[in-house]
Amino acid sequence: MAYELTYVERIQYKRRQDAAYEAGEDAVTNLQAALALADLTLPSLSNDGPVASHGFVRLGGCNADFANRLAEVIAAGAGALQHQR
């Protein structure tokens, strides 16, 4: 016989899923804003909904030029962070 969640467990699960969805939405918004600062856009960037009660962001595909530019921006940012330490 399969275990059925209690009412309280269902509510707790729903709250975790909702929080994970919101975390994904926030992450998408934050990443879009950061990419915009570098004049970059990932058109397929989206919230993929909660996965195992964690926010999951779909980055999507991009061409090699975009990937190389993104790598440059990340490397520059990482370098700047190292100099701050």
C-alpha positions, -999 to 999 in steps of 0.1 A, spaced: 0 0 0 13 34 -9 19 60 18 -4 90 16 7 123 29 -12 138 58 -28 172 54 0 189 73 26 171 51 8 182 20 8 218 32 45 216 41 54 201 7 34 228 -11 52 255 9 86 240 0 76 238 -37 63 274 -37 95 286 -21 116 267 -46 96 282 -75 101 317 -61 138 310 -56 140 300 -93 121 332 -103 145 353 -83 175 336 -97 163 342 -133 156 378 -125 191 382 -109 209 365 -138 190 385 -164 200 417 -147 236 406 -143 238 396 -180 222 429 -190 251 447 -173 274 429 -197 250 436 -226 243 398 -229 209 381 -232 200 344 -229 167 343 -247 158 309 -234 167 317 -197 137 306 -177 124 292 -144 120 255 -149 100 251 -117 109 233 -85 130 201 -87 132 181 -55 121 213 -36 149 234 -51 146 262 -76 158 251 -111 168 275 -138 170 265 -174 198 284 -191 192 270 -225 215 268 -255 236 295 -270 261 298 -298 299 296 -293 304 333 -296 280 340 -268 295 312 -246 330 327 -251 318 362 -242 300 349 -211 332 330 -201 351 363 -205 327 382 -183 327 355 -156 365 353 -156 367 391 -153 342 391 -124 360 363 -107 393 381 -111 378 412 -96 365 392 -66 399 377 -60 415 412 -59 389 422 -32 400 395 -8 
